[in-house]
Amino acid sequence: MRVAIDVGGTFTDLVADDGRGNAIALKVASTPSAPERGVLDALEALVARGHALPEIERIVHATTIATNALLGQMHLELPRVVLVTTHGFRDIIEIGRQNRSAVYDLFVRRPRPLVAREDRIGVRERLDADGEIVLALDDAEIARVVAAVREREPQAIAVCFLHAYANDAHERRIADALANAFPNVPIARSSDVDPEYREYERFSTTVVDAALLPIVRRYLDGLRAALAQRSITAPLFVMRSNGGMTDGQTAAARPAALLESGPAGGAIAAAALARRLGANDVLSFDMGGTTAKAATIVGGRVQFATEFEAAGTTHSGRSVVGSGYPVRFPFVDLAEISAGGGTIAWIDDAGSLRVGPLSAGADPGPACYGRSERATVTDANVVLGRLPQTHLLGGTFPIDARRSRAAVAALSERLSLTLEATATGILTLIDAQMAKVLRIVTVERGLDPRDFTLIAFGGNGPLHACSLADDLAIARIVVPARPGVFSAEGLLEADLRATAVRAILRDCDQLERATFDDVFASLERGLRDELRGQGADDAGIVVLREIDARYRGQSFELTIDGSGYDTLEQTFHSAHERRYGYAAPDEHVQIVNARVTASASLGARRPAADVAGAGDDRPRATRTVWVGGIPCLVPIFERTGLSARAEIAGPALIEQYDAVTYVAPGWLARANAGDLVLER
């Protein structure tokens, strides 16, 4: 049995493949203050379904522990970090770039530095940009630095020297001395964590990595110990931001790579589903209990970026530059907004209805959960009849529709609107916000959403998919077999993946083929060794070469195919023209970085879809649902009872254990090998 567990803000999802093509899908409430508790609760629920934990062959886990720590979640206090850096450069992490998160705010505050100024130690050493030694690092200086670090009693250490991407000799010497002096203190070295030029981003990435090392290591060690207590000896793998999995030991050694662990699973699952459907261009839309996320699969490939700001803020789904901590690591290119089932509706000082960004999360949750009086998106869906009135999750999670109506009524009275009009307004506002996120990953990337298929998942994605598709003129929606746990399914689809980068900083006409080949060969050897150490067969390892390139003098790069030395310049000109509408063939093309991604399958598979084959396509019940401001008696279908050729015209509701699909008027839903395809 292979088990995937995705810890979300509201629910923890488990999907298991029993090795015979049968799937088990479970959802339990998350425990934000103790995320490992949600993992163990999900496994206990698996036992309650009659499965023995020793049967588990592999566990793949997506976690938000790294992000939550940077956001200041209780019980995840950041450690005391000491930064050891080149003399005169200790303030780089505080000065940063000229980016301002609020351009016209004279009192804007930058993110609090993760290392206090008194904990930043300057070292008398210096390299130039080519890695040549300008000021040698001597033994006396190393002894002085070790003594200064000892005085501060650090819980983690970051070593960041100027130009260490070109020559890491000084960093290695000081890191080795610190490791000998403090054997139990984790050390992050910039030439190992992020060997790229631009010192602020490199320093920031390394400091973030150091700050997370004790927290993530403690979490994963504790989780492995708890699993062992339950007789689970299966290896633990963790999803990284780049959509690939790695073993727990490697994950603990590079925690900054886990910052977008959770959202990556959904995009990987959407890409796998797109391949099975033969769809090249797909919009991945994931709406859960806390957030909504969108990503694009173009030409069958998930779109990636190489840098993001951890723990930063967003505005209408866009990351606010300068509001977080820059981290350079490949991650799925996502747009995210605080819009989920638990998003709270409220009235501002002007008397207008607003929705979000605050979320009720798992605790206290929507009003219908019984622990809150505040109306949420879920409560609005209950009021309008789109959700069951007594329970969720197949009867295992009771809800109280009367509390939903009371919470929404508290708003409607202040707005002088009817209960249903207020609930409709809540959904209209949240749908408008989520449509912006879909436009960010399409229109703002030069893509036409009308050319895409929308894959809607998450516990709430299928409820809102038709409204979003109507807004963006998308003609086709796919709802996967188990939408509420689809991100967890993506963990079962994921391959082992490792990435490496090396700075080059040479013009194409100055880069010899031998140097080009040697750089890539060296990176590939290291990645193959890493994947073999995690159980991959060398013959099954697939390697992708890429280059970060730019016109000389530009301050930004494009990532292009790096497999052909002779065609690098032409490849870059073509990529630049596609992205920016022009090329400059007379300008020098500069190679900034060489990138290698290596991946290998460990026998990932898709659990069989829940298909009855020849079921009863008649509705099992009806319920009053408000459609376009009018109460309508709408048929309700049980998804697992539908035949393989079922067709359902909207308005209709299709209910299942982990989600409800709302088929809006003008849409037709068809069963398709376990998935639902909705078309206008």
C-alpha positions as CSV (number, residue, x, y, z in Angstrom):
1,M,0.0,0.0,0.0
2,R,1.3,3.5,-0.9
3,V,-0.1,6.3,1.1
4,A,-0.1,10.1,0.3
5,I,-1.0,12.6,3.0
6,D,-1.5,16.3,2.3
7,V,-1.9,18.6,5.3
8,G,-4.1,21.6,4.4
9,G,-5.3,24.5,6.4
10,T,-8.7,23.0,7.1
11,F,-8.5,19.3,6.3
12,T,-5.8,16.7,6.1
13,D,-6.3,14.5,3.1
14,L,-5.2,10.9,2.7
15,V,-5.2,8.8,-0.5
16,A,-4.0,5.3,-0.5
17,D,-3.3,2.9,-3.4
18,D,-3.6,-0.7,-2.1
19,G,-1.4,-2.1,-4.9
20,R,-4.3,-3.7,-6.6
21,G,-5.6,-0.5,-8.2
22,N,-8.1,0.2,-5.5
23,A,-8.2,3.6,-3.9
24,I,-9.0,4.7,-0.4
25,A,-9.7,8.4,0.1
26,L,-10.1,10.0,3.6
27,K,-10.4,13.5,5.0
28,V,-9.9,14.5,8.7
29,A,-9.8,17.9,10.3
30,S,-6.4,19.5,10.4
31,T,-4.8,20.6,13.7
32,P,-2.9,23.8,12.8
33,S,-1.0,24.0,16.2
34,A,0.2,20.4,15.7
35,P,0.2,19.4,12.0
36,E,1.7,16.0,12.7
37,R,-1.5,15.2,14.6
38,G,-3.5,15.5,11.4
39,V,-1.2,13.0,9.7
40,L,-1.6,10.5,12.5
41,D,-5.4,11.0,12.7
42,A,-5.6,10.3,9.0
43,L,-3.7,7.0,9.5
44,E,-5.9,6.1,12.4
45,A,-8.9,6.7,10.1
46,L,-7.3,4.3,7.6
47,V,-7.0,1.7,10.3
48,A,-10.7,2.2,11.1
49,R,-11.4,1.3,7.5
50,G,-9.9,-2.1,8.1
51,H,-6.3,-1.6,6.9
52,A,-3.2,-2.6,8.8
53,L,-0.5,0.1,9.1
54,P,2.4,-2.4,8.5
55,E,1.0,-2.9,5.0
56,I,2.2,0.5,4.0
57,E,5.1,0.4,1.6
58,R,5.7,4.1,1.2
59,I,4.4,7.4,2.6
60,V,4.5,10.6,0.6
61,H,3.8,13.8,2.6
62,A,3.0,17.4,1.7
63,T,3.5,19.8,4.5
64,T,3.0,23.5,5.3
65,I,5.4,23.4,8.3
66,A,8.0,25.6,6.6
67,T,5.6,28.3,5.5
68,N,3.8,28.3,8.8
69,A,7.0,28.8,10.7
70,L,8.0,31.9,8.7
71,L,4.5,33.2,9.2
72,G,4.9,33.1,12.9
73,Q,2.5,30.2,13.8
74,M,2.3,29.4,17.5
75,H,4.5,26.5,18.6
76,L,6.8,27.0,15.7
77,E,9.1,29.7,17.1
78,L,12.0,30.5,14.8
79,P,15.4,29.7,16.2
80,R,18.3,32.0,17.0
81,V,20.3,32.1,13.8
82,V,23.9,33.5,13.5
83,L,25.0,34.8,10.2
84,V,28.7,34.5,9.3
85,T,29.5,36.7,6.4
86,T,32.2,38.7,4.7
87,H,33.3,41.7,6.7
88,G,31.3,44.8,5.7
89,F,28.3,42.9,4.3
90,R,26.4,41.8,7.4
91,D,23.5,44.2,6.6
92,I,22.8,42.9,3.1
93,I,19.8,40.8,4.4
94,E,18.3,44.0,5.9
95,I,19.1,46.5,3.1
96,G,17.8,44.2,0.4
97,R,16.7,45.7,-2.9
98,Q,14.9,48.9,-3.6
99,N,11.6,47.1,-3.9
100,R,8.9,48.5,-1.7
101,S,5.8,46.5,-0.8
102,A,3.8,49.8,-0.6
103,V,5.2,52.4,-3.0
104,Y,3.4,55.4,-1.6
105,D,3.5,54.5,2.0
106,L,6.2,56.6,3.7
107,F,6.1,54.4,6.8
108,V,6.2,51.0,5.1
109,R,8.0,48.4,7.0
110,R,10.2,45.7,5.5
111,P,10.0,42.1,6.7
112,R,11.7,41.6,10.1
113,P,15.2,40.2,9.5
114,L,15.5,36.6,10.4
115,V,18.9,37.3,12.0
116,A,19.3,40.1,14.6
117,R,22.1,42.6,13.8
118,E,24.2,41.6,16.8
119,D,24.1,38.0,15.6
120,R,25.7,38.9,12.2
121,I,29.5,38.3,12.4
122,G,31.8,39.7,9.8
123,V,34.8,37.7,8.6
124,R,38.0,39.3,7.3
125,E,38.2,37.5,3.9
126,R,37.5,38.5,0.3
127,L,37.1,37.0,-3.1
128,D,36.6,38.8,-6.4
129,A,33.8,38.1,-8.8
130,D,35.9,35.5,-10.6
131,G,36.5,33.6,-7.4
132,E,40.2,34.8,-7.1
133,I,41.4,35.4,-3.5
134,V,41.8,39.0,-2.6
135,L,42.2,38.6,1.1
136,A,43.0,35.1,2.4
137,L,41.1,33.5,5.3
138,D,43.7,32.6,8.0
139,D,43.5,30.3,11.0
140,A,43.5,33.1,13.5
141,E,40.4,34.7,11.9
142,I,38.7,31.3,11.9
143,A,39.4,30.9,15.7
144,R,38.1,34.4,16.3
145,V,34.8,33.7,14.4
146,V,34.3,30.4,16.2
147,A,34.7,32.2,19.6
148,A,32.3,34.9,18.6
149,V,29.7,32.4,17.5
150,R,30.1,30.4,20.7
151,E,29.2,33.6,22.7
152,R,25.8,33.8,20.9
153,E,24.7,30.2,21.6
154,P,23.1,29.8,18.2
155,Q,20.4,27.2,17.3
156,A,21.4,27.4,13.6
157,I,24.2,29.0,11.5
158,A,24.2,30.6,8.0
159,V,27.5,31.0,6.2
160,C,27.3,33.5,3.3
161,F,30.5,34.9,1.8
162,L,30.7,37.3,-1.1
163,H,31.2,35.6,-4.5
164,A,31.1,32.1,-2.9
165,Y,29.2,30.9,-6.0
166,A,32.5,31.3,-7.9
167,N,34.8,29.8,-5.3
168,D,33.5,28.1,-2.1
169,A,36.8,27.4,-0.5
170,H,36.5,30.0,2.2
171,E,32.9,29.0,3.0
172,R,33.9,25.4,3.3
173,R,36.8,26.1,5.6
174,I,34.7,28.2,8.0
175,A,31.7,25.8,7.9
176,D,34.0,22.9,8.7
177,A,35.4,24.7,11.7
178,L,32.0,25.6,12.9
179,A,30.7,22.1,12.4
180,N,33.6,20.7,14.6
181,A,32.9,23.3,17.3
182,F,29.1,22.9,17.3
183,P,28.4,19.4,16.1
184,N,24.7,19.6,17.1
185,V,24.0,23.0,15.4
186,P,22.7,22.8,11.8
187,I,24.7,24.9,9.3
188,A,23.5,26.2,6.0
189,R,26.2,27.3,3.5
190,S,25.3,29.6,0.6
191,S,27.5,27.8,-1.9
192,D,25.6,24.7,-1.2
193,V,22.1,26.1,-0.7
194,D,22.0,28.6,-3.6
195,P,25.3,28.8,-5.7
196,E,24.1,31.7,-7.8
197,Y,25.2,35.3,-8.1
198,R,23.2,38.3,-6.7
199,E,24.3,38.3,-3.1
200,Y,21.0,39.5,-1.5
201,E,19.0,36.7,-2.9
202,R,21.7,34.2,-2.1
203,F,22.1,35.4,1.4
204,S,18.3,35.5,2.0
205,T,17.8,32.0,0.7
206,T,20.5,30.7,2.9
207,V,19.3,32.5,6.0
208,V,15.7,31.2,5.4
209,D,17.1,27.7,5.0
210,A,19.1,28.0,8.3
211,A,16.1,29.3,10.2
212,L,14.0,26.4,9.1
213,L,16.6,23.7,9.6
214,P,15.9,23.0,13.3
215,I,12.1,23.3,12.9
216,V,11.7,21.0,9.9
217,R,14.3,18.5,11.2
218,R,12.4,18.3,14.5
219,Y,9.1,17.9,12.8
220,L,10.2,15.1,10.4
221,D,12.2,13.3,13.1
222,G,9.1,13.4,15.4
223,L,6.9,12.2,12.6
224,R,9.2,9.3,11.7
225,A,9.3,8.3,15.4
226,A,5.5,8.5,15.7
227,L,5.2,6.3,12.6
228,A,7.7,3.8,14.0
229,Q,5.6,3.6,17.2
230,R,2.7,2.5,15.0
231,S,4.8,-0.3,13.4
232,I,5.2,1.7,10.2
233,T,8.7,1.1,8.9
234,A,8.0,2.4,5.3
235,P,10.2,5.2,4.0
236,L,8.9,8.7,4.3
237,F,9.1,10.9,1.3
238,V,8.2,14.6,1.2
239,M,6.9,16.8,-1.7
240,R,9.1,19.7,-2.7
241,S,8.2,23.0,-4.2
242,N,9.4,21.8,-7.6
243,G,6.7,19.2,-7.8
244,G,9.1,16.3,-7.1
245,M,9.5,14.1,-4.0
246,T,12.6,13.5,-2.0
247,D,13.3,11.3,1.0
248,G,12.8,12.6,4.5
249,Q,16.5,13.0,5.2
250,T,17.2,15.1,2.2
251,A,14.1,17.2,2.8
252,A,15.2,17.9,6.4
253,A,18.6,19.0,5.0
254,R,17.2,21.6,2.6
255,P,13.9,22.9,4.2
256,A,13.7,26.0,2.1
257,A,12.8,23.7,-0.8
258,L,9.6,22.7,1.1
259,L,8.0,26.2,1.3
260,E,5.5,25.5,-1.5
261,S,5.2,21.7,-0.8
262,G,1.4,21.5,-0.5
263,P,0.3,23.4,-3.6
264,A,2.7,21.6,-5.8
265,G,0.8,18.3,-5.5
266,G,-2.4,19.7,-7.2
267,A,-0.5,21.0,-10.2
268,I,1.3,17.7,-10.6
269,A,-2.0,15.8,-10.4
270,A,-3.6,18.1,-12.9
271,A,-0.7,17.6,-15.4
272,A,-1.0,13.8,-15.1
273,L,-4.8,14.0,-15.6
274,A,-4.3,16.3,-18.6
275,R,-2.0,13.7,-20.2
276,R,-4.6,11.0,-19.8
277,L,-7.2,13.3,-21.4
278,G,-4.9,14.3,-24.2
279,A,-5.3,18.0,-23.2
280,N,-2.1,20.0,-23.7
281,D,-3.2,23.3,-22.2
282,V,-4.9,23.1,-18.8
283,L,-5.7,25.5,-16.0
284,S,-5.3,23.9,-12.6
285,F,-7.8,25.4,-10.1
286,D,-7.6,24.2,-6.4
287,M,-10.1,25.7,-3.9
288,G,-9.9,24.3,-0.5
289,G,-11.1,25.5,2.9
290,T,-8.5,28.3,3.3
291,T,-7.1,29.3,-0.1
292,A,-7.6,29.1,-3.8
293,K,-4.6,28.4,-6.1
294,A,-4.2,28.4,-9.9
295,A,-1.4,27.1,-12.1
296,T,-1.0,26.5,-15.9
297,I,0.0,23.4,-17.8
298,V,1.2,24.5,-21.2
299,G,2.0,22.0,-23.9
300,G,1.6,19.3,-21.3
301,R,4.2,20.8,-18.9
302,V,3.7,22.4,-15.6
303,Q,5.0,25.9,-15.6
304,F,7.8,26.6,-13.1
305,A,9.6,29.7,-11.7
306,T,13.0,29.9,-10.0
307,E,12.4,32.5,-7.3
308,F,9.6,33.6,-4.9
309,E,9.1,35.5,-1.7
310,A,8.4,33.3,1.3
311,A,5.9,34.5,3.9
312,G,5.1,37.6,1.8
313,T,1.7,39.1,1.2
314,T,-0.4,38.9,-1.9
315,H,-2.7,41.4,-3.6
316,S,-5.5,40.0,-5.7
317,G,-3.5,36.9,-6.1
318,R,-0.2,38.6,-7.0
319,S,2.8,38.3,-4.8
320,V,3.7,41.8,-3.4
321,V,7.4,42.3,-4.2
322,G,9.4,43.3,-1.1
323,S,6.9,41.9,1.4
324,G,8.6,38.6,2.1
325,Y,12.0,36.8,2.1
326,P,13.4,36.0,-1.3
327,V,14.0,32.3,-1.8
328,R,15.6,30.8,-5.0
329,F,14.5,27.3,-5.6
330,P,12.4,25.9,-8.5
331,F,8.7,25.9,-7.6
332,V,5.4,25.5,-9.4
333,D,4.4,28.9,-10.8
334,L,1.2,29.5,-8.8
335,A,-1.1,32.4,-8.1
336,E,-2.8,32.1,-4.7
337,I,-5.4,34.0,-2.8
338,S,-7.1,33.7,0.5
339,A,-10.4,32.4,-0.8
340,G,-11.7,29.1,0.5
341,G,-14.8,27.6,2.1
342,G,-13.7,29.1,5.4
343,T,-13.2,32.7,4.1
344,I,-15.2,35.1,6.3
345,A,-17.8,37.5,5.0
346,W,-18.0,40.9,6.8
347,I,-19.3,44.5,6.4
348,D,-16.8,47.3,6.2
349,D,-17.1,50.8,7.7
350,A,-18.8,52.1,4.5
351,G,-21.6,49.5,4.9
352,S,-20.4,47.3,2.0
353,L,-20.3,43.6,1.9
354,R,-16.7,42.2,1.8
355,V,-15.3,38.6,1.7
356,G,-11.9,37.7,3.1
357,P,-9.0,37.7,3.4
358,L,-9.5,36.4,6.9
359,S,-10.4,32.7,7.1
360,A,-12.0,30.6,9.8
361,G,-9.8,27.7,8.8
362,A,-10.3,24.4,10.6
363,D,-10.8,26.0,14.0
364,P,-13.3,27.5,14.6
365,G,-14.4,26.8,11.0
366,P,-17.6,28.0,9.2
367,A,-20.6,28.8,11.4
368,C,-22.3,25.5,10.4
369,Y,-19.4,23.6,12.1
370,G,-20.9,24.7,15.4
371,R,-18.0,26.8,16.8
372,S,-18.4,30.2,15.3
373,E,-21.0,32.8,14.6
374,R,-19.4,34.4,11.6
375,A,-20.6,33.7,8.0
376,T,-18.2,32.1,5.5
377,V,-18.3,31.0,1.9
378,T,-19.3,27.5,3.0
379,D,-22.3,29.0,5.0
380,A,-23.4,30.9,1.9
381,N,-23.4,27.7,-0.1
382,V,-25.4,26.0,2.6
383,V,-28.0,28.8,2.6
384,L,-28.4,28.6,-1.2
385,G,-28.8,24.8,-1.0
386,R,-25.7,24.0,-2.9
387,L,-24.3,22.0,0.0
388,P,-26.0,19.3,2.1
389,Q,-28.0,20.6,5.0
390,T,-27.1,18.1,7.7
391,H,-23.7,16.6,7.0
392,L,-20.5,16.6,4.9
393,L,-18.0,13.8,4.1
394,G,-20.5,11.1,3.4
395,G,-22.3,11.6,6.7
396,T,-19.2,11.5,8.9
397,F,-19.0,15.3,9.5
398,P,-22.2,16.8,10.8
399,I,-23.1,20.5,10.1
400,D,-25.9,22.7,11.2
401,A,-27.7,24.6,8.4
402,R,-29.6,26.7,11.0
403,R,-26.3,28.2,12.2
404,S,-25.4,29.1,8.6
405,R,-28.7,30.9,8.1
406,A,-28.3,32.8,11.4
407,A,-24.7,33.9,10.5
408,V,-25.7,35.1,7.0
409,A,-28.9,36.7,8.4
410,A,-26.7,38.8,10.7
411,L,-25.2,40.3,7.6
412,S,-28.4,40.6,5.6
413,E,-30.1,42.6,8.3
414,R,-27.3,45.2,8.2
415,L,-27.4,45.3,4.4
416,S,-31.2,45.4,4.2
417,L,-31.2,42.5,1.8
418,T,-32.8,39.1,1.9
419,L,-31.0,36.1,3.3
420,E,-30.5,34.5,-0.1
421,A,-29.5,37.8,-1.8
422,T,-26.7,38.2,0.8
423,A,-25.5,34.7,0.3
424,T,-25.5,35.2,-3.4
425,G,-23.5,38.4,-2.9
426,I,-20.9,36.5,-0.9
427,L,-20.4,33.9,-3.7
428,T,-20.3,36.6,-6.4
429,L,-17.6,38.4,-4.5
430,I,-15.5,35.3,-3.9
431,D,-15.9,34.2,-7.5
432,A,-14.7,37.5,-8.8
433,Q,-11.6,37.3,-6.6
434,M,-10.8,33.8,-7.8
435,A,-11.3,34.8,-11.5
436,K,-8.6,37.3,-11.0
437,V,-6.2,34.6,-9.9
438,L,-7.0,32.6,-13.1
439,R,-6.4,35.7,-15.2
440,I,-3.0,36.2,-13.5
441,V,-1.7,32.8,-14.7
442,T,-3.2,33.1,-18.2
443,V,-3.9,36.7,-19.5
444,E,-1.0,38.2,-17.6
445,R,1.3,35.5,-18.9
446,G,0.2,36.2,-22.5
447,L,-2.2,33.2,-22.6
448,D,-5.8,33.1,-23.6
449,P,-8.0,31.2,-21.0
450,R,-10.5,30.4,-23.7
451,D,-7.9,27.9,-25.1
452,F,-7.7,26.0,-21.8
453,T,-9.5,23.2,-20.1
454,L,-10.3,24.0,-16.4
455,I,-9.5,21.2,-14.0
456,A,-11.4,22.0,-10.8
457,F,-10.6,20.3,-7.6
458,G,-10.2,20.8,-3.8
459,G,-13.2,20.5,-1.5
460,N,-14.8,23.6,-3.0
461,G,-13.4,23.9,-6.5
462,P,-16.3,21.9,-8.2
463,L,-18.9,24.1,-6.5
464,H,-17.5,27.3,-8.1
465,A,-16.1,26.0,-11.4
466,C,-19.0,26.8,-13.6
467,S,-19.2,30.4,-12.4
468,L,-15.4,30.9,-13.1
469,A,-15.6,29.2,-16.5
470,D,-18.5,31.5,-17.5
471,D,-16.5,34.6,-16.4
472,L,-13.4,33.6,-18.4
473,A,-15.4,32.1,-21.4
474,I,-13.9,28.6,-20.8
475,A,-15.9,26.0,-22.5
476,R,-14.7,22.8,-20.8
477,I,-14.3,21.8,-17.2
478,V,-13.0,18.5,-15.8
479,V,-13.7,17.4,-12.3
480,P,-11.5,14.5,-11.3
481,A,-12.8,11.4,-9.7
482,R,-11.8,12.4,-6.2
483,P,-11.6,16.2,-6.3
484,G,-11.5,16.8,-2.6
485,V,-8.2,14.8,-2.2
486,F,-6.8,15.4,-5.7
487,S,-3.7,17.2,-4.4
488,A,-3.0,14.2,-2.3
489,E,-3.3,12.0,-5.4
490,G,-0.7,14.2,-7.0
491,L,1.8,13.0,-4.4
492,L,1.3,9.5,-5.7
493,E,1.9,10.7,-9.2
494,A,5.1,12.6,-8.4
495,D,8.5,11.3,-9.3
496,L,11.7,11.6,-7.3
497,R,13.3,14.9,-8.4
498,A,16.5,16.7,-7.7
499,T,17.8,19.9,-9.0
500,A,21.2,21.6,-9.2
501,V,22.5,25.0,-10.5
502,R,25.9,26.5,-11.1
503,A,26.8,30.1,-12.0
504,I,28.6,30.6,-15.3
505,L,28.4,34.3,-16.1
506,R,30.0,34.2,-19.6
507,D,29.0,35.4,-23.0
508,C,28.1,32.6,-25.4
509,D,31.0,33.3,-27.7
510,Q,33.4,33.0,-24.7
511,L,32.0,29.7,-23.4
512,E,33.9,26.8,-24.8
513,R,32.1,23.5,-25.6
514,A,34.4,21.6,-23.2
515,T,33.5,23.9,-20.3
516,F,29.8,23.8,-21.2
517,D,29.8,20.0,-21.2
518,D,32.0,19.7,-18.1
519,V,29.6,21.9,-16.0
520,F,26.6,19.9,-17.0
521,A,28.3,16.5,-16.6
522,S,29.4,17.5,-13.1
523,L,25.9,18.6,-12.1
524,E,24.4,15.4,-13.5
525,R,26.8,13.1,-11.7
526,G,25.8,14.7,-8.4
527,L,22.1,14.4,-9.1
528,R,22.3,10.8,-10.2
529,D,24.2,9.9,-7.0
530,E,21.4,11.6,-5.0
531,L,18.6,9.8,-6.7
532,R,20.3,6.4,-6.6
533,G,20.7,6.9,-2.9
534,Q,17.0,7.3,-2.6
535,G,16.2,4.0,-4.5
536,A,16.1,5.1,-8.1
537,D,17.4,2.8,-10.9
538,D,20.1,4.6,-12.8
539,A,18.6,3.5,-16.2
540,G,15.3,5.2,-15.2
541,I,16.8,8.6,-14.4
542,V,15.7,11.3,-16.8
543,V,17.9,14.5,-17.0
544,L,16.8,17.9,-18.2
545,R,19.4,20.5,-19.1
546,E,18.5,24.2,-18.9
547,I,20.3,27.6,-19.2
548,D,19.5,30.9,-17.6
549,A,20.4,33.5,-20.3
550,R,20.0,37.2,-21.0
551,Y,21.3,39.9,-23.3
552,R,24.4,41.4,-21.8
553,G,23.4,44.3,-19.5
554,Q,19.9,43.0,-18.8
555,S,19.0,42.5,-15.1
556,F,16.8,39.5,-15.6
557,E,17.1,36.1,-17.3
558,L,15.1,33.7,-19.3
559,T,15.3,29.9,-18.7
560,I,15.8,28.1,-22.0
561,D,16.6,24.6,-23.2
562,G,20.3,23.9,-22.6
563,S,20.6,20.6,-24.5
564,G,22.2,22.1,-27.6
565,Y,25.5,24.0,-27.3
566,D,25.5,25.1,-31.0
567,T,22.0,26.5,-30.9
568,L,22.0,28.4,-27.5
569,E,22.0,31.9,-29.0
570,Q,19.2,31.2,-31.5
571,T,17.2,29.4,-28.8
572,F,17.5,32.5,-26.6
573,H,16.6,34.9,-29.3
574,S,13.4,32.9,-30.1
575,A,12.5,32.6,-26.4
576,H,13.0,36.4,-25.9
577,E,10.8,37.2,-28.9
578,R,8.0,34.9,-27.6
579,R,8.1,36.4,-24.2
580,Y,8.7,40.1,-25.0
581,G,7.7,40.5,-28.6
582,Y,11.2,41.3,-30.0
583,A,14.7,39.8,-30.3
584,A,18.1,41.5,-30.6
585,P,20.3,39.1,-32.7
586,D,23.2,41.6,-32.8
587,E,23.5,41.8,-29.0
588,H,25.7,39.5,-27.0
589,V,23.9,36.6,-25.2
590,Q,25.2,35.9,-21.7
591,I,24.9,32.6,-20.0
592,V,24.2,33.2,-16.3
593,N,23.5,29.8,-14.9
594,A,23.4,26.1,-15.9
595,R,20.5,24.2,-14.4
596,V,19.9,20.4,-14.3
597,T,16.8,18.6,-13.2
598,A,17.0,14.8,-12.7
599,S,13.8,12.8,-12.1
600,A,13.0,9.1,-11.7
601,S,9.8,7.1,-11.1
602,L,9.5,4.8,-8.1
603,G,6.5,3.1,-9.7
604,A,4.0,5.9,-9.2
605,R,0.5,5.0,-10.2
606,R,-3.0,6.5,-10.3
607,P,-5.5,4.8,-8.0
608,A,-8.5,3.4,-10.0
609,A,-11.4,5.8,-10.4
610,D,-14.6,5.3,-8.5
611,V,-16.7,4.1,-11.4
612,A,-19.8,2.0,-10.9
613,G,-19.9,1.1,-14.6
614,A,-23.7,0.5,-15.0
615,G,-25.4,2.5,-12.3
616,D,-28.7,4.2,-11.9
617,D,-28.5,7.6,-13.5
618,R,-31.7,8.8,-11.9
619,P,-31.5,11.5,-9.2
620,R,-31.6,10.1,-5.7
621,A,-33.3,13.3,-4.2
622,T,-34.1,16.9,-4.9
623,R,-33.4,20.0,-2.9
624,T,-34.3,23.7,-3.2
625,V,-31.4,25.6,-4.6
626,W,-31.3,29.3,-5.4
627,V,-30.3,29.7,-9.1
628,G,-30.1,33.2,-10.5
629,G,-32.0,34.6,-7.5
630,I,-34.9,32.1,-8.0
631,P,-35.6,29.0,-5.8
632,C,-35.6,25.9,-8.0
633,L,-36.1,22.2,-7.2
634,V,-32.8,20.8,-8.3
635,P,-32.0,17.1,-8.8
636,I,-29.2,15.6,-6.7
637,F,-27.1,12.7,-8.1
638,E,-24.8,10.3,-6.3
639,R,-21.5,10.4,-8.2
640,T,-20.4,6.9,-7.4
641,G,-23.7,5.5,-8.7
642,L,-23.5,7.1,-12.1
643,S,-23.0,4.9,-15.2
644,A,-20.0,5.3,-17.5
645,R,-22.3,7.1,-20.0
646,A,-24.2,9.3,-17.7
647,E,-25.3,12.8,-18.9
648,I,-26.6,15.4,-16.5
649,A,-28.0,18.8,-17.6
650,G,-27.8,21.8,-15.2
651,P,-28.9,23.0,-12.9
652,A,-28.0,19.9,-10.9
653,L,-25.9,18.8,-7.9
654,I,-23.6,15.8,-8.1
655,E,-22.6,14.8,-4.5
656,Q,-19.8,12.5,-3.4
657,Y,-17.8,11.9,-0.2
658,D,-15.2,14.6,-0.7
659,A,-16.9,17.3,-2.8
660,V,-20.1,18.6,-4.4
661,T,-20.1,19.5,-8.1
662,Y,-22.6,22.2,-9.1
663,V,-23.7,22.0,-12.7
664,A,-25.0,25.4,-13.6
665,P,-27.7,26.1,-16.1
666,G,-26.4,25.8,-19.7
667,W,-23.8,23.2,-18.7
668,L,-23.9,19.5,-19.4
669,A,-22.0,17.0,-17.3
670,R,-20.8,13.7,-18.8
671,A,-19.1,10.8,-17.1
672,N,-15.7,10.0,-18.6
673,A,-13.7,7.1,-17.2
674,G,-14.4,8.2,-13.7
675,D,-13.9,11.9,-14.3
676,L,-16.7,14.4,-14.9
677,V,-16.5,16.5,-18.1
678,L,-18.7,19.6,-18.1
679,E,-19.3,21.5,-21.3
680,R,-21.4,24.4,-22.4
